[in-house]
Amino acid sequence: MKCYFLAQIEISDPAEYQKYLDGFDAVFADYKGRVIAVDDDPVVLEGDWPYQRTVLMCFPDLSEARKWYDSPEYQQLVKNRHRASKANIVLVEGRE
């Protein structure tokens, strides 16, 4: 069952965040995910959407999403994002 990674990100240090982006593709390429959307100005239809950047990615299943997120390479890289931003991030399983 597909698994979606959904993130809301508020960037406070663009230069540090760029370090994260610079290494992202090389790490992400080793896994079976794909980036579906990145939007810095999403249209909010209802409620609050507290952070500016929204990222949506898709993986074949929850296991593959966790392999990527928990990998030593990504955990090293994500330190740049943690220093540069705050985020709300969830994994959501798709429907058949």
C-alpha positions, 0 to 999 in steps of 0.5 A, spaced: 500 500 500 502 506 498 505 511 503 505 518 503 510 523 506 507 530 508 511 535 511 509 543 512 516 546 513 517 553 516 524 555 514 528 560 518 535 559 515 535 559 508 543 558 507 543 552 512 536 549 509 540 550 502 545 545 505 539 540 506 537 541 499 544 540 496 544 533 499 537 531 498 537 528 491 543 524 492 540 520 498 533 520 496 535 516 489 537 510 493 530 509 495 523 508 491 520 514 493 518 520 488 517 527 490 510 529 488 509 536 490 513 542 493 509 548 494 511 555 498 504 558 497 499 552 498 492 554 497 488 553 504 481 551 503 480 550 511 483 551 517 490 553 519 496 551 515 502 554 519 508 553 515 510 556 508 513 550 505 509 544 503 512 537 501 508 531 498 512 525 496 510 518 495 513 511 497 511 504 494 509 502 502 510 504 509 517 500 509 520 503 504 518 510 507 521 508 513 528 505 510 529 512 507 527 516 513 531 512 518 537 511 514 544 513 516 545 518 510 538 521 511 539 522 518 546 525 517 543 530 512 536 532 516 541 535 521 541 541 516 534 541 516 533 541 523 538 547 524 534 551 519 527 550 520 521 547 524 516 542 521 510 538 522 511 531 518 507 525 517 507 518 514 500 517 511 498 510 508 494 510 501 488 507 500 487 501 495 
